[in-house]
Amino acid sequence: MFFQLILMVSMQIISFIIVHKFAWFEPFVYTNAISYSCYENYAVFSISMFQYIILAITFSQGKPYRTPIYKNKLFILSIIIMTWVCIYITLIPSEFIIQFLQLRFPPNMQFPLIVIYLAICNFVLSLFIENFIIHYLLMIKFKRWSNDYKS
């Protein structure tokens, strides 16, 4: 869980830093407590939407406590729908969505595509951490090593 937290925070920070690198970027200037529309808001919110889905998939994989994720058809359907909604909000949100979520949508598609790329990298790294580092190295190898050491 700690490794996943570090990964999530890192991806949000990376998104925040990258948005600052674009020529069209304008920093947030506080004017009132009603509107927080800014590029930083868009950057962090867009990646965090995907992170909820990533964690749901990562922590719901199955063994040893649950049945495999692919057998839960309702869960898979909800993951697919939520992912498409997140892609819509990230790439081509309507004006109503932009105003409702207080986002400041970038003037070109380059940064939204970077957010999608970051979300894919986040997904792959999250699965790697959970399946290889946590499950394989810590649960299997470390357990086997500690049993050999006790003998």
N, C-alpha and C positions, 0 to 999 in steps of 0.2 A: 504494500500500500504506500509506503514511503517513497519508493522508486517511482510509482505512478504519479504521486503528488509532485515530485521534482520535475518529471517530464511535462506535466500539465502546466505548471507555472513557467517552465522554460519556454514552452511553445507560445504562451501568451506574451511573455517578454519579447521573444523574437518577433512576433507579429507587431507588437507595439514599436519596436525599434525599426523594423523594415518600413512601416508606414511613414516614419519621419524622414526617410531617405528620398522620397519622391519630390520632384520639383513643384507639384501642385499642392503639397502639404502646407496647411496653415495650422499653427498650434491653437489649442483650445484657450479661449479667453472667457473667463467667468463673467457673465453679465447679470444673471438672475438665477434663482433656485428652481426655475420652472423648466428651462431648456439646457440639456447637456449634449446637444447635437455636435459631434466632432468626429474627426477621422480616427482618433484614438479609440473612441467608443466603438466605432465600426470594426476596427482591427481586433480588439479584444473580444467583443461580443461574437463576431463571426467565427473565430476559432473556438470559443468556448461552447457554442452550440454543438459543434461536432464532437467536442470532448465528452459531453454527456452521453452521446450515443456510443462513443468509443469505450467508455468505462462500462456501460451496460453490456456491451458485447464481451469485453475483456473479462469481466467478473461473472459472466453467465455461461461460460463455455461448457460446463458439464462436470465431468469426473472430478473428484470422487463423490461430490455431494448432490449433483443434479443430473438429470438426463441430458443428453447432448442438445445443444442449442438448436440444431437444425430440425429437431423433432417438435419444437414448440412453434407451430405455424403462426399463431397469433402474435407471438413475440417477433418473429421474423418479419411479418407483415408490418407491424408497427415500426420496426427498425428501418425498413425500406421507405415507408411513408415519411418518417421523421427525417431521414437522410435527404430525400427529395425536397422537403420543405426547407431544410437548411441550405441546400444548394440553391434553391430559388431565392431565399433571402440574401445569400452571399453574392450571387451573380446578377440577378435581374429583379430586384424587389420593386413592387409597385410604389407609387408615391404615398399611398395610404400607409403601407408597412414602414417606409422610411420615416414618416412623420410620427407614427404610433410608437416605434421603437427608438425614436430620437437618434437616428443614424445620420451620418453625413457620408453619402455614397461617393466613392472616388469618381473622378471625371472620365477615367478610361478603365478598361477591363484588366489591365496588367496586375494590379494589386489584388482584386478579387480572385484571380486565377492563382496567385501566390498563396492566398489563404486556403484554397482548395488543395494545393500541393502540400502546404504545411499540415493540413488535416490528414491527408493520406500518409505522410511521414509519421505523424503522431500515432496513427492507427497501427502502422507496421512496428514502430518502436514499442508501443504499448503491448502488442502481442508478443514481441520478442522478450520484453522484460518479464511478462507473466509466464510465458511458456518455457523459455530457456533459463533465464536467471533465477526466477522464483521456483518454478516447478522442477526443472531438471537439476540445476546446480545446488540449490538450497534444500529442496525436499528429497531428492533422490541421491545425489552424490554426497551431500553433507551427511545425510542420514546413514548411508552406507559407510562413510568414513568414520563417523562417530561410533557405529556398531563395531567396526574393525578395531577401533582404538580401545573400546571397552573390553574386548575379548582378550 
